[in-house]
């Protein structure tokens, strides 16, 4: 889903795409995202504004 690039990547179109993504994401807050609970419900992270969040990325296949 995501593309991982090394800083020495020579394909300028990929680098341009990454820069475009960075400029888009610069205006996005963690509170703009939603997550799925273990029960399958969708919860906006904005519900937790003003609270301490611990976000753990657990990747499974």
C-alpha positions in Angstrom: 0.0 0.0 0.0 2.7 2.5 0.9 5.9 3.0 -1.1 9.2 3.0 0.7 12.0 5.0 -1.0 15.6 5.4 -0.2 17.0 9.0 -0.2 19.2 8.0 -3.2 16.3 6.9 -5.4 16.9 8.3 -8.9 13.4 8.2 -10.3 12.2 11.8 -10.2 8.6 10.9 -10.8 8.5 8.8 -7.6 10.3 11.6 -5.7 7.8 14.2 -7.0 4.9 11.9 -5.9 6.4 11.6 -2.5 6.8 15.4 -2.2 3.1 15.8 -3.3 2.1 13.4 -0.6 4.1 15.3 2.0 2.5 18.6 1.1 -1.0 17.0 1.3 -0.2 15.3 4.6 1.2 18.6 6.1 -2.4 19.8 6.5 -3.6 16.5 8.1 -3.8 15.9 11.8 -3.9 12.6 13.7 -7.4 13.6 14.7 -8.5 13.5 11.1 -8.1 9.7 10.9 -10.5 7.0 11.9 -9.6 3.6 13.3 -11.4 0.3 13.6 -11.9 -1.2 17.1 -11.5 -4.9 17.9 -15.3 -5.1 17.8 -15.3 -3.7 14.2 -16.7 -0.3 14.9 -15.1 2.8 13.3 -14.0 5.5 15.7 -12.7 8.9 14.8 -9.5 9.8 16.6 -10.9 13.3 17.1 -12.9 11.7 19.9 -9.6 11.6 21.9 -8.5 15.2 21.3 -6.9 16.6 24.5 -6.0 13.1 25.8 -2.8 11.2 25.6 -2.8 8.6 22.8 -0.5 5.6 22.5 -0.6 4.3 18.9 0.8 0.9 18.2 1.1 -0.3 14.6 0.7 -4.1 14.6 1.1 -5.5 11.1 -0.3 -8.9 10.3 -0.6 -10.8 7.1 
